[in-house]
């Protein structure tokens, strides 16, 4: 594997808001090359511990190299954050004092043509975070119906020309490389956009291949479940679909009642379990964007757990409100 320079997004902000301390237990659910993990381990010195999770084995290998100097303080696991609760319990990170999700692509993935994530590098249509996952981008490009493909492009890429692009893709099948796919999309969309015309198509396919939005929706409640009282949850998102899920989850869990507005009496028995610390998301500074253009769309949201945790016979963990 080639040496890859990993530049963590909003590093100072993540560390400042997570407030790592010595003796604390922290989970980086998308460890990547370990940039944020290093910041957390430094700030929680000398006895803070970190569990790094990533479904990409190349990311785990790079993180293991970068975190070697922290010894037993760093535990790295190949896994999907959709299984966050099980992984945390297995490795002794329940309860956790902080959980971080950085939902962006890593430099490892974007710089490897054979991974198929980038339309700027020619490679196979793969796009899997986990190379053992059953379906590649090629399946969605070459095997599903035009209507199914258009739905993916519209729903996950928010692509207004989804039907035209899907029809062009089906017409040009088989498509075997990222460059071929990008060229097909370019002919449909043209170059009138500020970003590359294939950006939304590639994003939509990547989300579909890795079932990213479903995994995020499943992982956020688990992150809350494993947080210690006062523990903090930080999420960096990069597009509106992710941010909508995070924002909605934070809002819902910060309310005592989530009954429909027309309900006269509360019947949900829901109690607030989070306090939102960032009413508006934190954005990268102009200086950071200049140094790392990939950070330009990043949004960081942070919330703190405001419930106590107890153990009982109902399961591995249960909760009691403060």
N, C-alpha and C positions, 0 to 999 in steps of 0.2 A: 504494500500500500504506500502510495506517495505521501510525502510530508505535506500536511494540510494546515494552513494557518486558520485557526478558529477564532473569530471575533465575536464574543458574546454581546448581545444587544441589551442596552439599558442595564449594564452590570452594576454600576454604582447605585442606581435607583433600586434594583432588586435587593442588593445587600442592605441598603439603608432601611428599606421597608420591612424586610424579613427579620431584621434585628437578630442575627445569629449570636449565640452566646456559648461559652465553654460549657460542655456537658449536655448541650441540646442535641436533638435528633432531627435531621432535615432530609427531605426527599426531593431530589431533582428527577421528576418523572420523565423528562426528555433530555437526558444528560448530554447527548451529542458528543462533542470533543472535550467536554468538561470545563468550559470557560466559566460558566456560572458556578459550577461545583467548586472550582478552585477559590473563587471569591467567598463562597460560603464557608469553606473549610478554613481559610485564612482568618475570617472574622470570628469563627467559633473556636479558635485555638485557645488552649492546647487540647481540650478534651471533647470538642464537638464532633459528632459523627454524621456522615452523609451516605444515603442510599441513592445510587444513580441507576436509573432504568432507561433502557432504550431497546426498541425492537430491531434495530439495525446492528448486526454483529460488527461491522466495520467501525461504527461509532463507539461501541463498547471497547474494541481493541485500542482505538486512539485514546479514549478516556482513561483506560487502564495505564497506558504509557504516560499520559500527562499527570495522572494522580498518583503515580508510583511513590512519590516522596511522602505521601500522607499515610502510607502503611495501612494498618487495620482501621484507621478512622474512615476510610472510604470503602464502601461495598458496592460493587458493580454487578448488575444483573441484566441479562438479555430477557426482555419481556415486553408486553404491551400494557400501557397504562390503563387499559380497560380492565385489567386484573389487579389494579393498584392495591386494593384492600388485602387480597391474598398474599401478594408479594411483601407488603409491609409487615404483615403478621408473621410470615415465614422467617423474615430476616431481623425480627426484633425491633421494628420501627413503628410499633404501636404502643402508646400514642406518639405522634410526631409533633415537633414544635414549629415546623414550617414545611409547606409543600409548594413546589414551583413547577409550572408548565410553561415551556417556551415552544410554541406551536409552529415555529418557522422551520424551513428546510435547513439542514446543516451544510457547511462548506464541503463536507465529505461527499454528500449526495450530489450537489450541484456541480462539483468539479470532476466527477467521474462519468465520462461518456457512456460507459457500459451500464450505468444505472438508469439511464434514459429519462432523467428528470428535466434536463435543460434542452430547450429548443435551439440554443446557441452552439451546442456540441452534438455531433452526429453519433447516434448510438441506437441500440435496440429499444423497442417500445416496452420498457419494463415498468419503472416507477414504483416498485415495491420497497417499502421500508424494510420489511422482513423478506429476505430472498426465499424463504420457505413457504411464503403465502401462495395460495393456489392459483390466483389469477393475476396476470400482468396487464399492462395497458393495451397490449396487442389484442387481448380478448375483447375489450370494449370497443376498440377501433375496428376490428375485423369480423366480429362474430355476432354482435347484437343487432337488433333491427334499427332502422333509421329513426323511428319514433322513440325507442329506448335511449338511443344515443343523444338525440335532441333534448330529451328530458334531463339527462345528466349534464349536458352543456349549459342548459338554462338554469337548472336548480343549483348546481354546485359552482358554476363559473359565472352565473348571472350574465350570460352571454345573450345579447338581444338578437343576434343573428344565428341562434342555435340551429334552427331548422335548415337554413341554407348551408351552414357548415357541415351538419350531419349528412345532408344529401350529397354534398361534394365528397365527403370522406367515403361514404358507401359506394359512390360512383367510381372512385379511384382505388378500391380494394383490389388486391391486398396491399396494405401499407406496412412496411417492416421497420422503418427507421424514424427517428425523431425529425430528421431533416425533411424527409418526404412528407410527414404529417404537417410540419410547419409551413411548407410550401403550398400544400393544399389549402390550408386556412388562410394564408396570405392572399391567395388568388381571390378568395371570397370577400375578405374583410378589407384588403388594401392597406395603406399605410397612413390612414388619417388619424390614428390614435397616438397618444403620447407614449404609450407602452407598445411593446411588440404585439402585432396582431394575433399571435398565437398564445399570448399569456393566459387568457381566460380559459381557452380550450385545454391547455396543459394543466392548469390548476384543477379544473373540473375532473379530468381523468385521474389525476393523482389522488384527489379526495375520494373518488369512487373506488379506485384500486385498493386503497388502504382503509376504506370505511371510516374516515377520520372524524366526521361529525358525530356519528353514532358512538365511537370510542370516547370522544370528549364528553358527550352527554352522559355516558355511563361513568366516566372517571371523576367528574366533579363531585357528585354525591359521595363517592367513596373517599375522596380527599377530605371532605368535611367530616366523614365518619371517623377518620383516623387522627384528626387534629386534637391535640391536647387543649384544655381550656386556655385561651389566650394565644393559641397557635395561629399562624398566619398562612393564608392561601394567596399565592401570587400567580397570575396568568398573563402571559404575553401572547396576544393574538395578532394576526397580520392581514386578515380580510374580514369583511362585514359579517359573513356567516358564522365564523368562529366567535367574533366579538358579541354577536347577538345572543349566542348560547350562553356565553360567560356572563354577560350583563343581565340576562333574564334569570339565570341561576342565582346570582348575587342578590338581585332584587327580591326574588321569591323567598330566599332563605333569610332575608333581613326583616321580614314582616311577620307579625303575630297571626295574621289572618290572610288566607289566600282564597277565600270564597269569592264567587262572582260578585261584581258591584251591585247587582240587583238583589242579592240575598239580604233579607231583613234581619236574619239571625245567623251568627257564625256557627257552622256545623263541621268545619274542617279540623278543629282542634290543633291547628298548626301553630307552632311557637317559633319565634325568631331564633336562629342558630348562628347567624353571622351578623357582624357589623361592618358595613362598607367603609373603608378608609379612604377610598379615592372616588368621590362622586363623579368626577370626570377622569377619564383615563390619562395616565402619564405618557407623554410622547417624547421621542428622542429630540435632543437639542439639534440645532442647525449644524453645530460642530460635529456631533456624532454622525449625522446623516452624510456630511461631507466626507468623513473618514470611512464610513461603512454604509454605502447607498442602500444595502439590503434592509437597513433598519427603518427606512423612511415611512413605512406603513404600520410600524409596530405600535401597539397600544397595551399598556400595562395596567391591570386592575388588581387591587389588593383588598382583602377582607380579613377580619379576625374572628375566630371562633369564640362565641360567648355562651357556651354551655359546658357543664361539667360532665365527666365521663365516669361511669361506674361499671363494674362487672357483675353479671348475675347469671342465672341458669337459663336465660332465654337465648343465649348465643355467646360468641366470643367477646362481644362488647355491647353495651347498651349505654344510654345517655340519660342524664338528669339535668334539667335546666337549672341554671343558677337562681 
